[in-house]
Amino acid sequence: MRLFSLHVMCGFFLLSTSFESFVLADESDIAEVGQVVLPQSNGHPKEIQKVEFLVGYYVGKEGGRWDAEKSPLHRPFGIAFDSKDRMYVVEFEGGRVHRFDSDGTIKKLAGEQRKDYRGDGGPAIQAVFNGMHNLAITDADQLLISDTWNQRIRKIDLKTQLIETFAGTGKVGFTGDGSHVGHAQFHDIMCISVSPDQKFLHVTDLKNRRIRNIDLETKLVVTVVGNGEKGAPVDGAAATESPLVDPRAAASNQEGHLYVLERGGNALRVVDSEGLIRTVAGSGERGFRDGVGDEVAFGAPKHLCLDDQGRVYIADDLNGAIRRYDPKSNRVTTILGRGFGDSRIQLLNPHGVCVNDGYLYVADSSQHRIMRLPIR
């Protein structure tokens, strides 16, 4: 790992590399990164990959000496990248948005360590949020944030550094389908993601039990999954006429298939291009088991993302694991945590995953650290 700058923060070394990564580690613990061994699947040989710590290092229970409480991040949840490949992170409890710069510094872009709604129309650095869960960045460098308990989606223009409300009235409710986003009401926006074609923002409207799309050109909002009722959908039913248990995240692939992750439902579902929904992994029962279809067991999964091969990566929160669903084999495998991958790493509430430039980034939220591993 080639280093080109060195900074001291909170008694730890903050190292930045040519790929704009950041390592926060006790100086006596700086060493080779861990080896990841992916489980054997479908007859293919095991792959050996490296895990790199961008913020943090091995903690005591993993044989390291890094003190997570001295991290510059406080419960990081969401990760995203702009057009210059700079990484942005939102904190759930820390209430801040950070930008990771190539000179080896972490800069606060917005937010304070308190809960409020403030700052629209002014510089983002003066903004305050309430329970941010994640973020998404468009190709035009518009940073969108799910400001969950403010019942809004906020937007920061990365060129001007100004912030405004992009969607939501701030009131709890379910209104606005077919109307401009400024008239829409939501009930706890958990996660958002931009479609690969940059046409839609997928919005997980948790307590309304719906996935809603915002057209990024017309700014109109419409429900694409869920009828507002609680329950597991029937395979092959129309998505808009089906119940959901508690949708936490949604993201689409190049073919327009929309994946929906349910935390309490312990399941991964997909809506096809014809608008029909089916469950592809998980029986609904909580547990930990790899496999196919309803053989799979999740532990309150929290977030998901897709790579350019259409594989789905899942932050399996209470299992402390990162799982991968391959639509070609319909199989779920564990690639990190619970003894898989780097056997030293014990994830604690992983809440955010993001794929960028051939790497999977993981926010290990309750240990206040971020790591990445290459994907093939």
N, C-alpha and C positions, 0 to 999 in steps of 0.2 A: 504494500500500500504506500504509494509515494506521497510524502507530506511536503507541503510548501509553506505552511505558516503555523505558528504556535501562539496560543493565548492562554492566560491563566484566569480561571473563573472559580470562585468559591473554594479555593485551595486545590482545585483539580485542573488537569490540563485539558484544554479544548483544542482538538486537532482538526484541521480541515484538509481535505485531499483534493486532487485535481478533478474529482467527480463531484465536488461540492458536498461531500459528506462531513459529518461532525462527530467526533468521539469525545465523550466526557468520561474520563477514567482516572482513578488514583494512579499517580505516576509510578508506583511500585507494581502496578497491575498491568501496565502496558505490555502486551504480548501478542502472539499470533491469535487471529480470530479463530472461532470454533469451526469444526468440520460438521457439515450437515450430511447425513446419509438418508436419502429418501427411501421409504419402504418399497420393496419389490412389488410390482404391479403388472398384471397381464403378461407375465413371462419375460419382461424386460429386465436387464441387469440393474442393480442398484446404482444410483447416481451419487457422486460425492460433490458437494458444493460448499461454499463458504458463507457463513453468517458474519456480517459486519455490523458493529454497533455504531450508529450515527450520533445518538445521545445516550450515554450510559455505558455500562459494561456488566460483567458478571457480578451479581450481588452475593452476599455472604452464603446463603443457602446453596448457591451454585459453585462455591469454592473461590469466589472473588472477594474483593474488599471495597467495591464501590458502594457508596452511601446514596441510595435513591433519593433520600430526603434533601440532598444538596443539588439535585438536578435543577437546571434552569427551566424545566417544564413541570407543570403541575396538572397531572391527569390529562395527557394529550389524547385526543380522540380521532380527529380527522387529519388526513394528509392529502395534499394535492400539489401539482407542479404547474408553473406558468410557461410561457412560450420560450423563455430563456433557461428552462430547466432549473429554476430556483424552487426550492421546496418551501411550502407553507404548512403550518400546523395550527389547528385550533385546540384550545384546552376547554374541557367541560367545566371543571371546578375552578381552574385558574382564570378563566374568563378572558383570555388573551389570544390574539392572532399573531403568530411569529413568522418571520421570513428568515430563511437560512441563506446567507450570502457566501459567495465564493472566496471572500477574504478571510473566512474563518470566524465570522461573527453571527450571532443570532440576534436579530433586531425585532423589537416589538412593533408590529404594524398597527395594532388596534387593541382596545380593551383594557379593563382593569380587573383586579381581583375582588370584584363585588358584582352583585346582580342588579341590573337596572335596564332601562331603555333610554339611550341618549346618543346624540351626535349626528343625526341625519342632516344632510346639507352642508356638513363641515368636514374638516380633516378626519380621516379614519382614526388617527392617533387619539382623538378625544372621544371616541365612541365607547359605549358600554353595552354589554350583552347580558343575556339571561339563559344559561344552560345550553351553550352551543354544542351541537353533536358532530357535525362534520361540515365539509365545504366542497365546492366544485369550482373549477376555473375553465372558462370558455376559451376558444382559440383567439378571441379578441382581448384576452387578458382582463376579463370581468370576473372578479372573485365573488362567488355567491356563498352565503353562509346560512345554515339552518339555525336560526336564533329561536330555539325550540319553545321556551316558555314565554317569550315575547310574541309568540304566534305569528312570526314574520320570517321572510327570507330577506336578508340584508345584502347589499351589493357594494363592493369596493372597486372602484376603477383603479387598476394598478398603475395607470399612467398619471392620473391626477391626484391619486391618494384620497379622493373624496368618497364619502359613504352616503348611501340612501337606502330606503326600504324599497325592495324590488317587488315583493308580493306580500299580501296579508294586511288586514285592517288592524291587527293587534287584539281583536276580540275573538274569544272562543266560539266556534260554530261551524256550520257546514253550509256555505253559500258561495255563489260566484261561478258555478260551472257554466261555461259558455260566455262568460263575461271577462272583462279586463282583470288582470291580477290584482289591481288596486282595490277591487271590490270583493275579493275572495276572502273567506274566513276558513281557518284551519283549526285543528285541535291537536297540538303537539307535533310539529314537523320534526321528525327524527333525522332522516337522512335525505340527501339530494344527490343526483348524478346527472351528467350531461350525456345525451345519446351520442354514439360515435359519429353520426352525421351532423352533429351540432344543431339539430333542429329543435330538440325538446329537452326540457329539464324535468326529470322524473322526481316527484315529490312524494315521500312516504308520510302520509297523514295518519299518524298512529291511532289516535282515539276515535277518529272518524272511520277507521278500518278501511281505508281506501289508498290506492296509488293514483295520484293525479299528475297529469302532464301539463306543463306550461310551454306553449309555442314561443320560442325565443324571438321570433320575428313579429308575430301579431300580439304577443303578450296575453293570449287567451288561455284560460285554464279549463280542463275537462278531466273527468274521472275515467280511468282506463281499466282499473281493477277494483272490485269490491262493491257491495251493495249497502254497506254500513252495518250489516248484521255480523254477529260473532259465530264462527264455526269454521270447520275445515271444508274447503270447496270440493265438489265432486269432479273427478277427472272428466275432461271433455266438455264441461259446462261453459257457458259464456262468462268471461271474466267479470264483466260489469254487473252480472246478475248473481254473482257468487259471494258467499260470506268469506271473511278472513278472520283469523284468530287475533293476531296483533302484529301487523307488518312493521318491520324495523328498517329495512333497506331494500332498494330496488335498483337494478342496472340492466342495460340492454346490450345485445351484441350486434355485430354488423348486419345480421339478417333481420333485425328488428324484433327478435325474441326478448321478452322482458322477464328477468328473473326477480322473484320476490322472496325475501327471507323473513321468516316468522320466528320470533324469540320464544314466546310461550307456546307457539304451535310446533316448535322444534322441527321445522321442515323448510325445505327449499322447493319453491314452486316456479313454474314457467308459464308465461302466456305467449302463445305462438302468434304468427303474423295474421291469423284469422280471428284472433281475439278469444281463443279457447284456452282454458287454464288446466293444468295438471300438476300433480306433485311428483317431483323427480327424485327426491331423497328425503328420508325421515318418516317415521311412523306416527309422529306426534308425541311419543313418549320420550322423556328425558333420559339420557344415558350417554355412553361413549362407545361407538362401534362403527368401524368402517364397513363398506360393502356396497351393495346395489339396492336402490329403491327403498322399500320399507325395512330392509335389514339395517339401514343406517340409523344411528342414534346421535343426536346433538345435545349439547348442554346449554340451552338458552343462547343461541347464536345472535350476534349483535350487528355485524356489518359484512358487506361483500363487495367484491370488485371482479372485473374480468380482464383476461389478457387477450392478445391479438389472435390467439387460437380458439377463443371462445370458452376457455376453461374458467370456472368460477372459484374464487378464493374466499373463504369464509372465516371470519374471526369468531371462533366458538368460545364465547366469553367464559362461562363457568367451567368448561372443560379445560381452560387454559391451553388451547390448541388452535393451530391454523389448519384448516381442512381444505381439500381441493376436489371439486366435482368436475369430471371430464365428460362432456356430453357425448363423446364418441363411444365410450365404454359404459356410460351411465354409472360409473363407479366413483365413490368418495374415498379418498385416502387422506391420512394425516401426514403433513409435511414438516410440522414443527410443534414441539411441546409434547408433554406426557411420554417422554422417552423417545419420541421420534425426532429425527434430524439431529441436531446438536444435543446430546444426552444431558449436557450440563444445564441447558436453558429450561427454566421453569416459569412459564408465562403466568402473569396474574392479571386477569381481566383484560385480555387483548380486545380492543374496541374498534380499531381502525386498520384497514388494509388498503393498499393502493399499488397499482402496477404502473411503472414508468421506465421506459428505455431498457427493458429486459430484466428488471428487478422487481421483486415484491417487497414493499415497505410495510412494516408492522408497527403499530403503536401499542406497546405493552403498557397499558394505561396506569395501572395501580403501582407499577414500579418506575413510572415516570421516565420511560426510555423509548428510543426508536431504533429499530434495526432493519437490515435488509438482507435478502438473499437472492442470488440469480435464479431465474427460471428459464427453462428450455422448452 
